[in-house]
Amino acid sequence: MSLPQTTREYSFPSFGSYKNLVVNEKPVDAPKPHEVLVKVHAVSLNYRDNVMASGFYAKSGVKIPDNLIPCSDMAGEIIALGKGVKGWQIGDRVCANFATDHIYGDTNPDIQSSSMGGQAHGTLTQYRTFPSHSLVKFPDFWSYKEASTLPCAALTAYNALNGPRRIKAGDYVLILGTGGVSIFGLQFAIASGAIVIATSSSDEKLKIVSGLGAQHVINYKKTLEWDQEVLRIVSTTVNLYDWTISAGPLVLPRFQTNGVGVDHVLEVGGDGTLSRSINSVRMAGYVHVIGAVSKGPGDTNIVWRTIRKGILLRGIQIGSVEQFRDMVRLIIANPEKTKPVIDKVFSFDEAVDAFAHFESQQHVGKIVIKVA
């Protein structure tokens, strides 16, 4: 098989808007001894991609490469191996991890510097080399478009629900909105036997999440105090105490979440929703802080309320290759419940239109760019 000599790729000569994207043609890099060359078939968009385009990260002091190639998520086909690469074959269908050097364990500044589409060049290109240690095979029954949704949105949701306190059957999980992370969070929670409460400003979107398995839905534009509705739902569906556990002369309560709050919140809103998310979670529950897509004033009393409830505010930075592989095992075990929700597919030449559609926030699930 003759290898391609050139690749077309998008880049940002300057930041400020996704409309600044330009298409360039450059020679294809040959894989180094520890790398593989991948033909990129599909790329999916994340909220971070539009934030990066706006220049927010660059203005915040994050070191960004010149003429940044955007996007972190891809699925493709290995077409060449660097000398000495083991464990991979030409033709393998793979995704690359969001941070290519995050193999296992906690993140650190060096790992962060390998985050594609930000501190490192990204995936919106026809051909790209990747470190062989960054790759993960995706399920055989998924298309490239479906698999391209995994590296950021899916792994973020998986990390949130399977971190220090793993989700278990019967847990209550609050999902905010219907973006990529939220939808995957809903699906993974349902696959784990949890009870999901989902919010949206659209009744039509709430019908979709109900169809995906959410047992309770809330339109937060119609129910402004949606945190109180979350507590009401929990308090009316489970008995607070089950007085069946005996310990000698004492009868001890088996604690459940009734009237106290949910076990996990996937917090994607930021300042506009964090206060109500904290209201919604039970004592010692987890609020997984993932994004800041909402607009609204912050709450200066959040720190005190976090301490008072013993809440665990956990910032999520995607996940590792090890977690990615564990997530794929969950998907293979639950293929119907975890099938990606793709809102719309754009061609490679329509990449700017894909960014515009994402900005409109009319989508449910993921937006994909078909590259190959």
KOLVEXTI-602060 format. One record per residue (C-alpha): residue in three letters; z negated, y, x. Coordinates in Angstrom, 2 decimals. Layout:
<nukols>
NUKOL   type         w         v         u
NUKOL    ala         Z         Y         X
...
</nukols>
This chain:
<nukols>
NUKOL   type         w         v         u
NUKOL    met      0.00      0.00      0.00
NUKOL    ser      1.05      3.33      1.47
NUKOL    leu     -1.66      5.95      1.24
NUKOL    pro     -1.09      9.41     -0.25
NUKOL    gln     -0.53     12.22      2.22
NUKOL    thr     -1.63     15.15      0.03
NUKOL    thr     -4.06     15.82     -2.80
NUKOL    arg     -4.21     18.54     -5.43
NUKOL    glu     -7.66     19.99     -5.96
NUKOL    tyr     -9.36     22.85     -7.76
NUKOL    ser    -11.55     25.36     -5.95
NUKOL    phe    -13.34     28.67     -6.38
NUKOL    pro    -12.08     31.39     -4.02
NUKOL    ser    -14.74     33.54     -5.68
NUKOL    phe    -17.43     33.06     -8.30
NUKOL    gly    -18.03     34.88    -11.57
NUKOL    ser    -16.20     32.68    -14.07
NUKOL    tyr    -14.53     29.30    -14.41
NUKOL    lys    -11.36     31.35    -14.96
NUKOL    asn    -11.36     31.96    -11.20
NUKOL    leu    -10.40     28.32    -10.57
NUKOL    val     -7.23     27.84     -8.53
NUKOL    val     -5.25     24.70     -7.64
NUKOL    asn     -4.51     23.96     -3.99
NUKOL    glu     -2.69     21.20     -2.17
NUKOL    lys     -4.08     19.86      1.11
NUKOL    pro     -3.73     16.80      3.34
NUKOL    val     -5.74     13.73      2.34
NUKOL    asp     -8.63     13.03      4.71
NUKOL    ala     -8.62      9.61      6.33
NUKOL    pro    -11.91      7.77      5.78
NUKOL    lys    -14.35      7.80      8.69
NUKOL    pro    -16.01      4.53      9.76
NUKOL    his    -18.75      4.81      7.09
NUKOL    glu    -16.50      6.17      4.33
NUKOL    val    -14.02      4.97      1.70
NUKOL    leu    -11.05      6.80      0.24
NUKOL    val    -11.06      6.94     -3.56
NUKOL    lys     -8.33      7.78     -6.03
NUKOL    val    -10.13      9.87     -8.65
NUKOL    his     -9.16      8.83    -12.17
NUKOL    ala    -11.54     10.95    -14.27
NUKOL    val    -14.11     13.74    -13.91
NUKOL    ser    -16.68     14.82    -16.49
NUKOL    leu    -18.26     18.25    -16.88
NUKOL    asn    -21.91     19.22    -16.89
NUKOL    tyr    -23.79     22.41    -17.74
NUKOL    arg    -24.38     22.93    -14.02
NUKOL    asp    -20.62     23.25    -13.45
NUKOL    asn    -20.38     26.36    -15.64
NUKOL    val    -23.55     27.80    -14.09
NUKOL    met    -22.07     27.23    -10.64
NUKOL    ala    -18.84     28.95    -11.70
NUKOL    ser    -20.82     31.99    -12.87
NUKOL    gly    -22.18     32.50     -9.36
NUKOL    phe    -25.82     31.98    -10.38
NUKOL    tyr    -26.53     29.48     -7.62
NUKOL    ala    -24.87     31.57     -4.92
NUKOL    lys    -26.82     34.66     -6.02
NUKOL    ser    -30.02     32.60     -5.97
NUKOL    gly    -29.63     31.94     -2.26
NUKOL    val    -28.33     28.36     -2.46
NUKOL    lys    -25.92     27.71      0.41
NUKOL    ile    -22.51     26.98     -1.13
NUKOL    pro    -19.38     26.00      0.86
NUKOL    asp    -16.50     28.45      0.92
NUKOL    asn    -13.78     27.70     -1.64
NUKOL    leu    -16.07     25.24     -3.38
NUKOL    ile    -14.42     22.25     -5.06
NUKOL    pro    -16.36     21.97     -8.36
NUKOL    cys    -17.85     19.10    -10.35
NUKOL    ser    -20.18     16.27     -9.41
NUKOL    asp    -19.13     13.42    -11.71
NUKOL    met    -16.22     11.06    -11.19
NUKOL    ala    -14.93      7.56    -11.58
NUKOL    gly    -12.18      6.19     -9.40
NUKOL    glu    -10.59      3.36     -7.47
NUKOL    ile    -11.11      2.55     -3.79
NUKOL    ile     -7.75      2.66     -2.00
NUKOL    ala     -8.81      2.58      1.67
NUKOL    leu    -11.82      1.51      3.71
NUKOL    gly    -13.15      3.07      6.87
NUKOL    lys    -13.49      0.79      9.87
NUKOL    gly    -16.63     -1.29      9.58
NUKOL    val    -17.34     -0.60      5.88
NUKOL    lys    -18.88     -3.68      4.28
NUKOL    gly    -19.63     -4.58      0.67
NUKOL    trp    -16.56     -2.85     -0.78
NUKOL    gln    -12.97     -3.91     -1.38
NUKOL    ile     -9.77     -2.07     -2.09
NUKOL    gly     -9.38     -1.91     -5.86
NUKOL    asp    -13.12     -1.69     -6.65
NUKOL    arg    -13.84      0.69     -9.54
NUKOL    val    -16.66      3.02     -8.61
NUKOL    cys    -18.66      6.15     -9.30
NUKOL    ala    -20.27      8.21     -6.56
NUKOL    asn    -23.86      9.33     -6.86
NUKOL    phe    -24.46     13.03     -7.67
NUKOL    ala    -26.20     13.57     -4.31
NUKOL    thr    -24.28     11.25     -2.02
NUKOL    asp    -27.22     10.78      0.36
NUKOL    his    -29.86     10.06     -2.30
NUKOL    ile    -30.06      6.31     -1.85
NUKOL    tyr    -33.63      5.65     -3.00
NUKOL    gly    -37.03      7.30     -3.35
NUKOL    asp    -37.80     10.99     -3.70
NUKOL    thr    -35.39     13.79     -2.96
NUKOL    asn    -35.73     16.25     -0.07
NUKOL    pro    -33.79     19.27      1.26
NUKOL    asp    -31.38     17.13      3.28
NUKOL    ile    -30.58     15.00      0.22
NUKOL    gln    -30.15     18.14     -1.90
NUKOL    ser    -27.59     19.45      0.57
NUKOL    ser    -25.36     16.46     -0.34
NUKOL    ser    -25.21     17.43     -4.04
NUKOL    met    -21.54     17.51     -4.94
NUKOL    gly    -20.03     20.49     -6.70
NUKOL    gly    -22.78     22.71     -5.30
NUKOL    gln    -24.22     22.39     -1.84
NUKOL    ala    -21.31     20.05     -1.00
NUKOL    his    -17.70     19.99     -2.19
NUKOL    gly    -17.17     18.22     -5.48
NUKOL    thr    -14.89     15.81     -7.27
NUKOL    leu    -12.20     17.82     -9.11
NUKOL    thr     -9.49     16.51     -6.81
NUKOL    gln     -6.98     13.67     -6.89
NUKOL    tyr     -8.22     11.91     -3.73
NUKOL    arg    -11.53     12.17     -1.91
NUKOL    thr    -13.52     10.32      0.72
NUKOL    phe    -17.11      9.29     -0.04
NUKOL    pro    -19.86      7.74      2.07
NUKOL    ser    -19.84      4.03      1.26
NUKOL    his    -23.60      4.12      0.62
NUKOL    ser    -23.11      6.59     -2.24
NUKOL    leu    -21.00      4.33     -4.45
NUKOL    val    -21.95      2.27     -7.49
NUKOL    lys    -19.75     -0.13     -9.46
NUKOL    phe    -19.58      0.62    -13.16
NUKOL    pro    -19.35     -1.93    -16.00
NUKOL    asp    -16.04     -3.79    -16.17
NUKOL    phe    -15.75     -3.13    -19.89
NUKOL    trp    -15.74      0.67    -19.41
NUKOL    ser    -12.71      2.85    -18.79
NUKOL    tyr    -12.57      5.38    -15.96
NUKOL    lys    -13.06      8.16    -18.50
NUKOL    glu    -16.20      6.53    -19.86
NUKOL    ala    -17.60      5.81    -16.40
NUKOL    ser    -17.06      9.40    -15.26
NUKOL    thr    -19.89     10.44    -17.60
NUKOL    leu    -22.54      8.47    -15.69
NUKOL    pro    -23.49     10.21    -12.41
NUKOL    cys    -25.22     13.33    -13.73
NUKOL    ala    -25.90     13.26    -17.48
NUKOL    ala    -26.62      9.56    -17.85
NUKOL    leu    -28.63      9.17    -14.64
NUKOL    thr    -30.67     12.29    -15.42
NUKOL    ala    -31.64     10.85    -18.81
NUKOL    tyr    -32.37      7.45    -17.28
NUKOL    asn    -34.54      8.96    -14.54
NUKOL    ala    -36.49     10.99    -17.11
NUKOL    leu    -37.27      7.97    -19.27
NUKOL    asn    -37.80      5.49    -16.42
NUKOL    gly    -39.73      7.56    -13.92
NUKOL    pro    -43.47      7.33    -13.14
NUKOL    arg    -44.20      6.27    -16.73
NUKOL    arg    -41.41      4.05    -18.03
NUKOL    ile    -40.43      4.31    -21.66
NUKOL    lys    -41.50      1.33    -23.75
NUKOL    ala    -40.79      0.00    -27.21
NUKOL    gly    -42.57      2.05    -29.86
NUKOL    asp    -42.72      5.27    -27.82
NUKOL    tyr    -41.74      8.50    -29.51
NUKOL    val    -39.02     10.49    -27.75
NUKOL    leu    -37.96     14.03    -28.63
NUKOL    ile    -34.33     14.86    -27.81
NUKOL    leu    -33.21     18.51    -27.83
NUKOL    gly    -29.57     19.18    -28.69
NUKOL    thr    -26.46     17.03    -28.46
NUKOL    gly    -25.14     17.60    -24.95
NUKOL    gly    -24.44     14.88    -22.44
NUKOL    val    -27.99     14.37    -21.16
NUKOL    ser    -29.44     14.48    -24.66
NUKOL    ile    -27.01     11.91    -26.07
NUKOL    phe    -27.57      9.51    -23.18
NUKOL    gly    -31.32     10.05    -23.54
NUKOL    leu    -31.07      9.11    -27.20
NUKOL    gln    -29.03      6.00    -26.42
NUKOL    phe    -31.32      4.78    -23.62
NUKOL    ala    -34.38      5.42    -25.78
NUKOL    ile    -32.91      3.42    -28.66
NUKOL    ala    -31.89      0.62    -26.28
NUKOL    ser    -35.51      0.51    -25.10
NUKOL    gly    -36.88      0.21    -28.63
NUKOL    ala    -38.24      3.75    -28.86
NUKOL    ile    -38.36      6.02    -31.92
NUKOL    val    -36.16      9.09    -31.49
NUKOL    ile    -36.55     12.54    -33.03
NUKOL    ala    -33.45     14.67    -32.40
NUKOL    thr    -32.84     18.39    -32.93
NUKOL    ser    -29.69     20.46    -33.34
NUKOL    ser    -28.54     23.68    -34.99
NUKOL    ser    -25.74     21.78    -36.75
NUKOL    asp    -26.11     19.40    -39.68
NUKOL    glu    -22.79     17.82    -38.70
NUKOL    lys    -24.07     17.06    -35.22
NUKOL    leu    -27.28     15.66    -36.70
NUKOL    lys    -25.18     13.22    -38.73
NUKOL    ile    -23.64     12.02    -35.47
NUKOL    val    -26.99     11.47    -33.74
NUKOL    ser    -28.29      9.69    -36.84
NUKOL    gly    -25.32      7.37    -36.55
NUKOL    leu    -26.27      6.74    -32.93
NUKOL    gly    -29.74      5.62    -33.99
NUKOL    ala    -31.99      8.69    -34.18
NUKOL    gln    -34.59      7.86    -36.83
NUKOL    his    -35.56     11.50    -37.49
NUKOL    val    -33.51     14.70    -37.20
NUKOL    ile    -34.42     18.39    -37.39
NUKOL    asn    -32.13     21.40    -37.80
NUKOL    tyr    -34.00     23.96    -35.71
NUKOL    lys    -32.17     26.89    -37.30
NUKOL    lys    -33.43     25.85    -40.73
NUKOL    thr    -36.83     24.72    -39.45
NUKOL    leu    -37.86     27.46    -37.03
NUKOL    glu    -41.23     25.87    -36.28
NUKOL    trp    -39.61     22.58    -35.34
NUKOL    asp    -42.52     21.63    -33.11
NUKOL    gln    -44.77     21.45    -36.17
NUKOL    glu    -42.20     19.29    -37.92
NUKOL    val    -42.21     16.94    -34.91
NUKOL    leu    -45.98     16.57    -35.19
NUKOL    arg    -45.72     16.02    -38.95
NUKOL    ile    -43.14     13.26    -38.46
NUKOL    val    -45.27     11.46    -35.91
NUKOL    ser    -48.46     11.82    -37.93
NUKOL    thr    -46.92     10.32    -41.04
NUKOL    thr    -45.28      7.31    -39.39
NUKOL    val    -48.10      5.75    -37.34
NUKOL    asn    -51.81      5.26    -37.93
NUKOL    leu    -53.84      7.24    -35.42
NUKOL    tyr    -56.34      4.49    -34.68
NUKOL    asp    -56.27      0.75    -34.97
NUKOL    trp    -59.93     -0.35    -35.00
NUKOL    thr    -59.31     -3.89    -33.85
NUKOL    ile    -60.18     -3.80    -30.17
NUKOL    ser    -63.76     -4.89    -29.57
NUKOL    ala    -65.72     -4.52    -26.34
NUKOL    gly    -69.13     -6.09    -26.71
NUKOL    pro    -71.15     -4.15    -29.26
NUKOL    leu    -68.52     -1.36    -29.39
NUKOL    val    -65.33     -1.15    -31.38
NUKOL    leu    -62.83      0.95    -29.43
NUKOL    pro    -59.83      2.81    -30.84
NUKOL    arg    -56.38      1.87    -29.62
NUKOL    phe    -54.81      5.27    -29.05
NUKOL    gln    -51.41      6.02    -30.54
NUKOL    thr    -49.38      9.20    -30.82
NUKOL    asn    -50.02      9.94    -34.50
NUKOL    gly    -50.98     13.56    -35.05
NUKOL    val    -50.98     14.23    -31.34
NUKOL    gly    -47.33     14.35    -30.41
NUKOL    val    -44.43     12.47    -28.84
NUKOL    asp    -44.64     10.51    -25.59
NUKOL    his    -41.54     12.00    -23.94
NUKOL    val    -39.54     15.21    -24.38
NUKOL    leu    -36.15     15.65    -22.75
NUKOL    glu    -36.41     19.42    -22.25
NUKOL    val    -32.94     20.88    -21.69
NUKOL    gly    -33.51     24.30    -23.24
NUKOL    gly    -35.71     26.12    -20.75
NUKOL    asp    -37.55     29.32    -21.63
NUKOL    gly    -36.25     29.33    -25.19
NUKOL    thr    -37.66     25.88    -26.07
NUKOL    leu    -40.28     24.92    -23.48
NUKOL    ser    -43.20     26.38    -25.41
NUKOL    arg    -42.42     24.33    -28.54
NUKOL    ser    -41.71     21.24    -26.42
NUKOL    ile    -45.22     21.52    -25.01
NUKOL    asn    -46.55     21.86    -28.55
NUKOL    ser    -44.64     18.70    -29.52
NUKOL    val    -45.88     16.37    -26.78
NUKOL    arg    -49.09     14.36    -26.96
NUKOL    met    -51.97     14.75    -24.56
NUKOL    ala    -50.95     13.34    -21.14
NUKOL    gly    -47.38     13.04    -22.42
NUKOL    tyr    -44.31     13.87    -20.37
NUKOL    val    -42.09     16.93    -20.70
NUKOL    his    -39.07     16.20    -18.51
NUKOL    val    -37.65     19.59    -17.48
NUKOL    ile    -33.89     19.13    -17.07
NUKOL    gly    -32.06     22.37    -17.90
NUKOL    ala    -32.07     25.86    -19.33
NUKOL    val    -29.28     25.99    -21.89
NUKOL    ser    -31.15     27.96    -24.57
NUKOL    lys    -31.54     31.69    -24.82
NUKOL    gly    -34.94     33.07    -25.67
NUKOL    pro    -38.09     34.73    -24.37
NUKOL    gly    -40.43     32.76    -22.14
NUKOL    asp    -44.09     32.05    -22.81
NUKOL    thr    -46.58     33.48    -20.33
NUKOL    asn    -49.27     31.08    -21.57
NUKOL    ile    -47.42     27.88    -20.68
NUKOL    val    -49.40     27.14    -17.53
NUKOL    trp    -52.73     27.28    -19.36
NUKOL    arg    -51.53     25.12    -22.23
NUKOL    thr    -50.07     22.61    -19.78
NUKOL    ile    -53.45     22.27    -18.12
NUKOL    arg    -55.37     22.16    -21.40
NUKOL    lys    -53.29     19.26    -22.75
NUKOL    gly    -53.00     17.49    -19.42
NUKOL    ile    -49.24     17.48    -19.87
NUKOL    leu    -47.05     16.20    -17.09
NUKOL    leu    -44.24     18.71    -16.55
NUKOL    arg    -41.70     16.84    -14.44
NUKOL    gly    -38.65     18.47    -12.95
NUKOL    ile    -35.68     16.09    -12.87
NUKOL    gln    -33.10     16.22    -10.06
NUKOL    ile    -30.66     13.57    -11.27
NUKOL    gly    -31.52     10.29     -9.47
NUKOL    ser    -30.83      7.88     -6.62
NUKOL    val    -28.23      5.19     -5.98
NUKOL    glu    -30.99      2.63     -6.58
NUKOL    gln    -31.74      4.11    -10.02
NUKOL    phe    -28.00      4.32    -10.75
NUKOL    arg    -27.65      0.57    -10.19
NUKOL    asp    -30.69     -0.12    -12.39
NUKOL    met    -29.14      2.05    -15.11
NUKOL    val    -25.89      0.08    -14.97
NUKOL    arg    -27.90     -3.12    -15.55
NUKOL    leu    -29.42     -1.54    -18.68
NUKOL    ile    -25.96     -0.56    -19.88
NUKOL    ile    -24.56     -4.06    -19.32
NUKOL    ala    -27.48     -5.51    -21.30
NUKOL    asn    -26.92     -3.03    -24.18
NUKOL    pro    -23.17     -2.33    -24.28
NUKOL    glu    -22.93     -1.19    -27.89
NUKOL    lys    -26.00      1.06    -27.84
NUKOL    thr    -25.08      2.79    -24.59
NUKOL    lys    -21.33      3.39    -25.00
NUKOL    pro    -20.61      6.98    -23.85
NUKOL    val    -19.89      9.60    -26.50
NUKOL    ile    -16.82     11.54    -25.33
NUKOL    asp    -16.07     14.68    -27.28
NUKOL    lys    -12.64     15.52    -25.82
NUKOL    val    -10.37     14.59    -22.90
NUKOL    phe     -8.28     17.19    -21.04
NUKOL    ser     -5.51     16.67    -18.49
NUKOL    phe     -5.93     17.71    -14.85
NUKOL    asp     -3.73     20.77    -15.45
NUKOL    glu     -5.98     21.75    -18.39
NUKOL    ala     -9.19     21.91    -16.34
NUKOL    val     -9.80     25.58    -17.16
NUKOL    asp     -9.45     24.76    -20.86
NUKOL    ala    -12.02     21.99    -20.42
NUKOL    phe    -14.50     24.49    -18.94
NUKOL    ala    -13.80     26.87    -21.85
NUKOL    his    -14.45     24.10    -24.39
NUKOL    phe    -17.73     23.31    -22.67
NUKOL    glu    -18.73     26.99    -22.76
NUKOL    ser    -18.13     27.07    -26.54
NUKOL    gln    -20.95     24.50    -27.00
NUKOL    gln    -19.06     22.93    -29.87
NUKOL    his    -19.04     19.52    -28.25
NUKOL    val    -21.21     16.47    -28.83
NUKOL    gly    -21.61     14.27    -25.76
NUKOL    lys    -19.26     14.62    -22.80
NUKOL    ile    -16.07     16.50    -21.92
NUKOL    val    -13.75     14.63    -19.56
NUKOL    ile    -10.84     15.67    -17.35
NUKOL    lys     -8.28     12.92    -16.76
NUKOL    val     -7.20     13.30    -13.14
NUKOL    ala     -4.96     10.30    -12.37
</nukols>
